[in-house]
Structures are given as C-alpha cells and as structure tokens.
Amino acid sequence: MDAQETKTAKFSIPSIIAPIAAVASFATGAFWGLLLAVTAIVFGLLGVILSFSSRKRGGVLSTLSLLAGFVGIIAGVIKAIMWVVSSGSTVG
C-alpha cells in the first residue's frame, strides 16, 4: 500500500504580520501609525502573492490587511493634521 502523505496548508508569515501591523497602526500616533500601515500594506501584498501557492493560506486575511493598511494611512494623515493644527494654535 502506498501511504499518501497529506499536507495541510499553513498561514504564511506575512499573512500573520500584516493584520498585526494594521491593528497596531490604529493604536499609535501619527508617525508610528503611518509606518505600521505601510508595513501592513507591504506584508499584505506579500501574503496575497504567497497565498497563490497551494501550500499557503492567508489570502483573505492579507487582503483585509491591505484594506486596513490603507485606512490606517488615512487615519495617520488625519492624526498628523490634527497634531499640526492643535500645536499651531498654542504657538500664537
């Protein structure tokens, strides 16, 4: 008898890092939020590319992380604008 070896698909490292960076981008300030949002986008893209392999999972998770990364960039820009506006009003 031939013993068939079944391999289960595993999540790729980028598909795990991307949502963590995306969530963390909302919990930090403007600079770190933007940096983590860009990290989420980069690792999200890598996760989507790697998910095309039959041995890797995480395509949906990576895609959601891409969307959250873009929202994180918008939130970081808004935080930066709010910081500039609030610090500018106390200078004058």
N, C-alpha and C positions, 0 to 999 in steps of 0.2 A: 504494500500500500504506500502510496505517496502521501507524505504528510504535507498538507498545504499550509503554508505559513501566511496568516492574515495579519496585515499591518494596519493599525488604525491611524488615521490622520491626526496630526498633532498641531497645536497652535504654534505659529512662528513667533520668534522673539519680537520682531517689530509689531506684530498684531497685539502683543501684550503691552509693549511700551507706549504705543500710540494712545490708547484710551487713558492710561495713567497720566500722560503728559497733558492730554486735552482737559481732563478734570482738574488737574493741578493748575492749569493756566487761569482758571476762573477764581482760584483761591489765593492768588498772589497779586502783587502790584502791577503797574503798567509794564515795566521793563521785563520782569520775570514772566509775566503773563504773555507778552509777545514772544519771548524766547521759547517758552513751553508750547505755545500754539504753533510756532514754526516747527518745533520738534515733532509735535503730533502730526503735522501735515507730512513731513518727510518720512517718518516711520509708518504713517498710514499708507502712503504711496508704496513703500517697500512691502508692507503687509499685503496690499492688494496684488502686487506683482507676484509675490511668493505664493499667494493663495491659488494661483492658476495651476500649481503643481498638485497632483492627486494625493501627495503625501502631506500636504499642509492645509491647515484650516485658518479661518480668521478673516476671510474676505469681507463679510458683512461688518464685523467689528472694526476692521480697518477703514471701511467706507464711512461708517458713523464717526470714527475718529477724525477723518478728513473734514467732515462737516462741522464737527465740534471745534476743530482747529481753526477753520475759517471764522466761525462765530467768536472764538477766543481772540483772534486778531482784531476783530471789530470791537470787542469789549476792551481790549488793551488800548486801542486808539482812543476810545471814549474815556477810559481812565486817565490817559495821559493828557487829554484835552481838559478834563475836569481838574487835574492837578495844576496845569498851567494857569487856568482861569482862577482857581482859588488862591494860588500863590501870588499871582499878579495883582489881585485886589488888595492884598495886605502890604504890598511894597509901597504903593502910592500914598 
